[in-house]
């Protein structure tokens, strides 16, 4: 039981530490953080739009997902490099 509790506590602390690192990276790179939020907002708008933007809606949503993913990886890389 103590082992399990240790695992749970370790995971919670790890998630908390990662959350702090992620927050720090967003603060250190505010343009990237703003770009991620703008892409998420545009994606949500497109997903709920009643039209297909001249046939570009699906590709734009996929491209937004990929851009969000890549920007997130860039922030994770910086977090790793900045804290080692």
N, C-alpha and C positions, 0 to 999 in steps of 0.2 A: 504494500500500500504506500509506504514511504517513497519507493521508487517511482510509482505512478504520480504521486503528488509532486515529486521533484520534476518529472517530465512536464507536467501541466504548468507548474510555476516557471520552469525554464522557457517553455514555449510562450507564455504570457509576457515574460520579460523580453524575450527576443522580439516579439511582435511590437512591443512598446518601444524598444530601442530602434527597430527598423522604422517605426512611425516617426520617431524623432529625427532620424537621419533623413527620411523622405521630406519631412517638413523643412529641415534645414536646407536641403538641396533646392526646394521650391523657392525659398527665400533668397538663396544665393544666385538663382537663375530665374528671376521673375518673368522674363520674356518667354521662356520655355513653358513655365507654369501657365501663363496667360494664353499661350498658343494652344495648349492642351484643353483648357476650358473653352476657348472659342471653337475649337474643332468639335468638342462634345456638344456644344450648343447648336452648331450648324447641323451636325449629324441628327440630333433629336428633332430639329425643325424639318429636315428632309424626310425623316422616317414618318412623320405625322402629316406631311403635306399631301393634299388630295391629288396632286399632279406628279408627273415623272420627270420634270425639268428637261423636256425634249429628249427623253431616253437616257439621260445621264445620271439619274437618281441612284440607281444601284451601284454604278461604278464610283460615284462620288462618296457614297456611304462606305464602300470597301476601302477606298483611298483614305478616307478620314480615319477609319479603324487602324489602318496600317501606320498612318502618320502619328496617331496617338500612341500606338505601341512603340514605335521607334523613338519618339520623344521620351517616353517613360524609360526605355532602355538607356537612353543618354543620361537621364538623371540618376538612374541606378548605377551606371558606370562611374559617374562623378562621385556619388556617395561612397562607393567602394574605394576609389582612388584617394579621395579627400580624407578618409578616415583610417587609412592603413599606412 
